[in-house]
Amino acid sequence: MSNLVIDAHVHIGTGDGLRGPWDTRASLATYLARARPAGIRGAVIMAPLTSDYPRANAEVARLLRQHRGLLGYLFVNARTEAGQVGERVATAVLRDGFCGLKVHAHDARITREVAEAARRWHLPVLYDPAGDTATVEMVVRSYPDVAWVVPHLSSFADDWKAQCAFVDQLVRLPNLFTDTSGVRYFDLLEDAARRAGPGKILFGSDGPFLHPAVELAKARALPFDAAGQAQVLAGNVLRLTAPARSRFRARRVALRAGAAR
């Protein structure tokens, strides 16, 4: 486990916003060309921002079938997909092997519908609140049996006040986690690491938009021993996604057994 590195935050696919790389194009080939020389052997992939998540998630599902070593998170728009989230999550987990959810406040704030689907299927939720730590507080406390992973210490925009408030939440709330992607103020990330411990932090790059090798160097610089590094670099994401991955494997075995009869 100590030599295994899994990037827990990677966007792959095609968006339709055309406002920037985050909603236009995220190439798997570009990501792999940057990640493999750095020793990154696995990745959790999810769609970029888009107005059509069913299409973008289908693109991710196709890549999951084609490439070993990839895990998938289903990207959900809690506003435009309201009333359909439960059905889409069930299909994604059982048919396509998705093992987590991704929600971005750019689309909509988190909702009970999303949280309850995550609880039903034992999925971690990667939720970018865009600095809205009050919503983080409410949803994490309301759903203590769901693992909430908030990237960027809550703010990709380097909102220092929001990030400081989030670090306090990370220490205090047992089902709250973060990933290392896009945190520019290393002293704040280091403070989060020292106070919350290695079990609360996942290596993530937000690649290919951010270079995975650069982001990995930042994660490796955190003040952990070898066991702590192993948790950050792979162990935590494997632990949080284990229930969904196990269910999918069991279902495939059952389907094969049924087909053989």
N, C-alpha and C positions, 0 to 999 in steps of 0.2 A: 504493500500500500504506500510505503514512504516514497517510492519513485513514480507513482502514478499521479498524473496531473490531468484534471478535467476542468475545462472552462465552463462555468455555470451560467454564462450570460453571453449568448452569441445570436445575432440577428442574421437570418439568411432568407433571401427571396426577393420578390419584386413588389414595390409599393406603387401608389398612383398619385401621391401628393405633389411630387416634383418640386418640393420646397428645399430639399437638402438630401444628403445621403440616407438619413434616418427614415425617409418615407418614399424613396425612389428605387434604390438598388443595393442589395447586400449580397456579394458574390461568395459562394462557398469556396471556389477555387482561390480567390484572393485570401480568404481567411486561412485556409489550409496551408498556403504558401508561406504565410507568416507564422502560423502556429507550430507546424511540424518541426522546423529547425530549432524552436525553443523547447522542444520536448513535450509539447501538449499533445496528448494522444486521444483525448475524448472531449466532447463538447455537448452542451445543452443548447439546442437551436430553437429559434422561434422566429416568427415573421417580423418584418419591419412594420412601422406604422402604415396603415392603409385604410381606405374606406370600405374594403371588401375582405374581411377576415376569413370568411368561408373559403374563398379562392386561395388566399395566402396560406391558410392552414393546410389546405390540400397539397400545396406545393411543398410544404415542410414534411407532410406525411409521405410524399413520394420519395423525398431524400432519406427519410428514416428507413424506408424499405431498401434503398439502394446502397447505403453506406453503413457499415458496422462501426461501432464506437460513438454513434450519435444518439443522444436522447432528445426528446421533443417536449416543448411546452406549448399548449394551445393558447393562442392569443384571443382574448375576448373583449369585445366592446360592450360594457355593461348597459349602455343606453340603447344603441341600435339593435342589440340582440336580446333585449329584455323579453322575458317570457319564453325564450328558446335556449337559454344557457344550459339548463339541466340536461336537455336532450342532446345538445351538441357535445357537452362534456362526456356524457355516457358513451356516445359513439366514438369519440376521439380516444377514450381510454380503452374500450373493449375491442374496437376494430383496428385502430392505428397505433396503439401503444404509447400514446402521450402520457407523460408521468408528472405533469405540473401545469399550472395556469400562469399566463402573463396578462396583466391589466395595467394600463397607463392612464394617469389622470388627464393626459392630453385628450383622450377620447371621452372619458367619463370617470367620475369617482367610483370607488368600489361600492358594491351593493350586497344586500343580504342574499340575493339570488346567486351571486357568484360565490360568496362565502359558504353558503349551504351546499353548493355543488362540490366545492373543494372538500368540505367535511364529509359529504356522502362518499366520495371516492378516495379519501385520504391523500389528497394532493397538496403539495406546497404551492403557495401563490407568490409569484414574483410581482410585486406591486410597486410601481413608481408613482409616488404621491406628489411629485413636483414641489416638494418642500412643505406640503400640508401635513404637518406632524400631528395636528389635532385629529384628523381622520384616522391616521395610523393608530393613535391611542385608543380611539373608540372601537375600531374593528378588531384590533388585536386582543383587547380585553373582552369584547363580545364573543369572540370565537377562540377560546383558549386551546381548543383541540385541533386547530389549524396552524400549520407552520407558515408564517408570513416572512418573506424575504424582501426587504426594502433595499434597493440598490443605491449606490452613490451616497451613502449616509443620508438618504432622503432627497438630495438635491443635486442634479447634474449641473445646475447653474451656479454651484459653489455658494449657495446661501449659507453663510457661516452660522447665523443664528439658528436656522432650521437644523443644520447638521449638529450643532452643539446640543440642541434639544433632543435630537434623535439619539445621540450617544447615550444620554441619560435613560431614554426609553429602552434601548438595546440592553443595557445593564439590568434594568428593572423587570422587564417583561420576558418570561421564560420561553414563549413561543415566537419571539421576534428575532430575526436574523438579518444580516446584511451581506452584500458582496462588495468586493474591493474596487469595482469598475468605476473609472472616472472621478475618483476622489483626488483632487489636486493638492489639497493641504495635507501632506503626509503626517504632520504632527498630530492632526485630529484623528486620522486613521490609526495611528499608533496608539493614541489615547484610548480609542475604542477597543483595540486589541488587548491592551493591558487590563482594562477594566472589565470587559465582557468575557474575554478568554477565547481560545481557539475554537470552541464548540459553537460559537455564534457567528462565525465569519466564513464566507465562501469566497474562493478565488473566482472572479468573473472579469471579463475584459470589455464587454460591450463591443466586441469585434464584429465585423472587420472595421467598423468606424474608428475604434481605437486599436492600436497595435497590440496584439495579445502578448508578444514578447516583452514589451515595455510594461504592460500591466502585470505580467507575471513577476517581473523583477521587483516591482513594488510589493507584491504579496510575499515574495520570498524575503524581503527586508523586514517583515514584521517580527517582533521580539518573541518568537516561539522556539521551543526545542524541536527535535525531529518529530516527536509524536504530535505536537501541536501543528507543525507544518503539514503533516500528513492529513490531519483533519481539514485544514483550510484548503489544501490543494485538490483533494478528492473525497475524503471521508465524509464530510458533512453533506455534500450534494448526493452522494450515494445513499446515505442514511435517510435523508428526507424524501427521496424518490423511491425508496425500496418497496413500500407497500404497493404502489401502482405498478412497478416493474414486475413484482412477484405475481400480481393478479393477472397481468397480461401473459406472462409465461405459462401460468397454470391454465389459462383459457386456451392457449394454443395447443398445449398438450392434450387437453380434453377434446378439442376439435379434431386433432389428428387421430386420437383413439376412436372417436366416433366414426370418422371416415374409414378407418381400417376395419370396422365391423361389417 
